[in-house]
Structures are given as C-alpha cells and as structure tokens.
C-alpha cells in the first residue's frame, strides 16, 4: 500500500491494483522458469486478463482513523479535496 496521505487528520491509504493472474516463481519446487519467461508471461496475462482491486471503484473502506480506496477513486477524491481546500 502506498504511504498514507491525510485528509483532515484521517490517514488515506491507496490499495494497489493487482494482476488477476501471475505465474508462480517455480514450475516445480526447486525448478525455476527459463530466464525472462515468467516476466513475459506475466506481462501478457496482465494485458490480456487485466487487474483487480479489493476496493471497488467509487467505494472506500473506512475505519475511525483511516480510509482505504483504489487508485481511481483516490484520484477523484484528491481532485475534489483540492478544489474544496482539503489536502491529500
């Protein structure tokens, strides 16, 4: 998670997007993939399958001292906070 920003004393955490699929580090325990193969396949899988985030767009998880949101929601929140004089 990104280091928290604050908004009126409440910590704001950004939950990073994660790939929907990643190839494990080894095909068989102790047998690594050929050099560059895993990186290439993971790049392809990210482009083809996309990413996901535990926090849905437009939603946030709130505790008494913190707010958790995904990068897209945070960008909208940050623009709104800046136009109303808040800080993030």
N, C-alpha and C positions, 0 to 999 in steps of 0.2 A: 504494500500500500504506500501511496505517496505520503510524504511527511505532511502533517496536518496544517492547514491554514486555519484561521479563526474568523468567526463572524459573531460580533457582539459577545466575545468570550467563550463561544462554543467551538470546539475543535471540529473541523470539516475534513474527513478522510475521503480520498478518491480510490475506489476499488478498481484495479486494472482489469481490462478485458483479457480473457484467457482463450487460447485456441480450443476449438471443440475437440480436436484430436491431436495428440503428439505421440510419435513413435517412442517406445521405451528406449532407455540408454543401451540396452543389450538385447540381442535376439534370444540368446540362451545365456543364463548366468555365466559370466566369465568370457563370453564371446562378443566382442564389440562389433558394431556395424562397420563396413568399409568407410574410410576417410571421406567426409563430405556427404555421404548417402543420407544419413539421418537429417542433417540440416536441409538438404534439398527436398526430401520428402515432407518434412515438417513445414517448410515454406509453401509447398504445393498444397498441403492439407489446409493450411491457414487461408490461402487464397480461395480454394475450392469449397471448403466447409464453413469457413468463417470463424467467428469468435462468439463467446458468450460472457455474460457477467451475472453474478449472483444478485446484483441490484438492477432491477429493470429500469428502462428509460422512463424518466418522469417520476420515479419513485425514490424514496430515500429511507434508510433505516435510522431511527432516532433513539438516542439514549438521553438521560438527563444532561450529560456533558459533551456528547458527540453526535455528529451526523455523518452517515456513510452514503455516498452516491457514486454512480458510474461517471466516466469522463464526459459523456454527452450532457447528462443532467447537470454536472458541475459547471460546464461551460455556460449553460443557460443561466444557472444560479449566479455565477460570477458576474456575467453581464448585467443581470438585474440588480445585484448588490452594488455594483459600481455606479449604475445610473441613479440609485437611490441614496448614495452616500455611505453605504456599508463598505467593509473591507474584507477582501479574501486574498 
